[in-house]
Amino acid sequence: MGKQSKEVNTDDDTDLSATIQQDVTYDVSMTTNIEEISYEERLQSLNSIAHPMATKKLTKKLYRVIHKAHKSDKRNLVKGIKGVQKVIRRGITSGSFLIMAGDVEPIEIYAHLPSVCESKNIPYCYVPSKRDLGLAFKSKRASSVVMVYVKEPYEEKANDCMKLIKELPYRP
């Protein structure tokens, strides 16, 4: 009538370690396959609201700025929809710009952000891949939204990116 003790099967432990090893191998192969996909192929998987889309050259610059911002101080970036919404609501957005991934599904998750950015005069653009956006700040996890604060170590490149974002044509 009391608790029944369960025997630990050592065979399950070896199966578990083999499964984990296979998963790790799969994850590594997934990251290498992502790097092989071209910019044009990534543009095929965009959602309908992904405008203005960053050009290939601007996308590379944005990833470099994100990397430098993360490298100089992790507080120079705000990652994720929840964090970005909180920062925008509190009004801590001066000297910053927003980068959103264009392949996020469902789009209702962040469909409100472009209108909020326009009302608060925050420059924003889309990049083709959420996976690459996460990899830009050394995360294994994909990220759908990143806000970058313009600070001293990378200020020149960030201001250049902000200028190019403001010049992007908007196509509904």
C-alpha positions as MATLAB code, in Angstrom:
seq = 'MGKQSKEVNTDDDTDLSATIQQDVTYDVSMTTNIEEISYEERLQSLNSIAHPMATKKLTKKLYRVIHKAHKSDKRNLVKGIKGVQKVIRRGITSGSFLIMAGDVEPIEIYAHLPSVCESKNIPYCYVPSKRDLGLAFKSKRASSVVMVYVKEPYEEKANDCMKLIKELPYRP';
ca = [
       0.000    0.000    0.000;
       2.995    2.295    0.347;
       5.285    3.641   -2.306;
       6.808    1.156   -4.658;
      10.470    1.574   -5.356;
      11.594    1.617   -8.956;
      14.791    0.014  -10.100;
      17.137    2.166  -12.106;
      18.017    0.481  -15.350;
      21.587    1.259  -16.414;
      20.782    0.362  -20.015;
      18.438    3.373  -20.185;
      21.297    5.647  -19.097;
      23.493    4.522  -21.984;
      20.581    4.961  -24.396;
      20.013    8.445  -23.011;
      23.647    9.448  -23.491;
      23.559    8.083  -27.045;
      20.388   10.085  -27.739;
      21.953   13.253  -26.323;
      25.033   12.699  -28.473;
      22.830   12.326  -31.563;
      20.947   15.523  -30.657;
      24.197   17.450  -30.264;
      25.397   16.173  -33.623;
      22.072   17.162  -35.170;
      22.254   20.673  -33.686;
      25.771   21.209  -35.023;
      24.756   20.065  -38.480;
      21.738   22.383  -38.363;
      23.941   25.427  -37.712;
      26.251   24.563  -40.587;
      23.300   24.101  -42.942;
      21.929   27.486  -41.955;
      25.160   29.202  -42.907;
      25.047   27.606  -46.361;
      21.635   29.066  -47.214;
      22.013   32.192  -49.325;
      20.400   35.547  -48.644;
      18.064   35.149  -51.615;
      16.867   31.724  -50.388;
      16.167   33.167  -46.939;
      14.041   35.878  -48.535;
      11.674   33.154  -49.775;
      10.536   32.321  -46.222;
       9.510   35.827  -45.143;
       6.146   36.726  -43.665;
       3.836   39.296  -45.207;
       4.650   42.239  -42.903;
       8.448   42.104  -43.253;
       8.919   45.598  -44.725;
      11.276   47.478  -44.856;
      13.691   44.620  -45.486;
      17.404   45.260  -45.015;
      19.586   44.749  -48.051;
      22.230   42.038  -48.040;
      24.978   44.565  -47.319;
      22.980   46.264  -44.548;
      22.115   42.890  -43.004;
      25.828   42.071  -42.674;
      26.492   45.477  -41.128;
      23.633   45.020  -38.671;
      24.929   41.613  -37.591;
      28.395   43.121  -37.040;
      26.984   45.979  -34.976;
      24.948   43.525  -32.885;
      28.065   41.432  -32.330;
      30.134   44.466  -31.300;
      27.377   45.740  -29.010;
      27.138   42.361  -27.310;
      30.925   42.106  -27.059;
      31.354   45.549  -25.479;
      28.510   45.206  -22.959;
      25.534   42.863  -22.935;
      23.343   45.689  -21.653;
      23.699   47.462  -25.002;
      21.192   45.000  -26.463;
      17.600   44.255  -25.551;
      16.627   40.815  -26.812;
      13.215   39.314  -27.326;
       9.734   40.698  -27.770;
       8.977   40.925  -24.070;
      12.119   42.907  -23.260;
      11.742   45.235  -26.236;
       8.100   45.961  -25.382;
       9.083   46.778  -21.811;
      11.837   49.175  -22.910;
       9.582   50.927  -25.438;
       6.768   51.256  -22.896;
       9.157   52.803  -20.352;
      10.480   55.226  -22.963;
      14.150   54.192  -22.760;
      14.668   54.276  -26.513;
      16.781   57.338  -27.289;
      19.741   56.520  -29.498;
      18.527   53.056  -30.414;
      17.144   51.125  -33.356;
      15.135   47.920  -33.691;
      15.922   44.874  -35.803;
      13.213   42.265  -36.382;
      13.419   38.863  -38.039;
      11.270   38.421  -41.119;
      10.627   34.695  -40.755;
       8.680   34.710  -37.483;
       5.458   32.708  -37.440;
       2.746   33.520  -36.385;
       3.108   37.180  -37.245;
       0.628   38.209  -34.550;
       3.470   37.843  -32.053;
       5.103   41.072  -33.161;
       2.741   42.638  -35.692;
       2.147   45.627  -33.386;
       5.826   46.629  -33.100;
       6.174   48.516  -36.426;
       3.300   50.860  -35.580;
       4.665   51.401  -32.064;
       8.118   52.166  -33.497;
       6.662   54.654  -35.958;
       4.705   56.440  -33.230;
       7.820   56.650  -30.983;
      10.177   57.550  -33.897;
      12.336   54.455  -33.465;
      14.092   53.332  -36.669;
      13.408   49.677  -37.468;
      13.986   47.132  -40.208;
      13.680   43.433  -40.870;
      16.394   40.871  -41.538;
      15.647   37.539  -43.224;
      16.502   35.048  -40.467;
      15.737   34.833  -36.754;
      18.418   32.153  -36.389;
      21.099   34.474  -37.773;
      19.822   37.288  -35.586;
      20.386   35.082  -32.526;
      23.796   33.951  -33.750;
      24.872   37.593  -34.140;
      24.941   37.969  -30.348;
      26.367   34.484  -29.720;
      23.118   32.794  -28.745;
      22.240   29.246  -29.710;
      18.606   30.275  -29.596;
      16.893   32.179  -32.386;
      15.730   35.696  -31.615;
      12.850   37.499  -33.283;
      13.578   41.060  -32.106;
      16.714   42.918  -30.969;
      17.033   46.563  -29.922;
      20.521   48.043  -30.186;
      21.619   51.083  -28.175;
      24.205   53.275  -29.888;
      27.216   53.519  -27.549;
      30.847   54.636  -27.784;
      32.891   51.601  -28.970;
      30.767   50.991  -32.078;
      29.001   54.351  -32.363;
      30.193   55.213  -35.868;
      29.053   51.920  -37.410;
      25.782   51.972  -35.490;
      24.993   55.506  -36.629;
      25.778   54.460  -40.208;
      23.363   51.535  -39.854;
      20.700   53.792  -38.352;
      21.057   56.199  -41.272;
      20.730   53.353  -43.800;
      17.665   51.995  -41.957;
      15.966   55.387  -42.174;
      16.646   55.489  -45.925;
      15.078   52.079  -46.627;
      11.973   52.264  -48.805;
       8.774   51.062  -47.193;
       6.652   48.796  -49.398;
       3.292   47.657  -48.030;
];
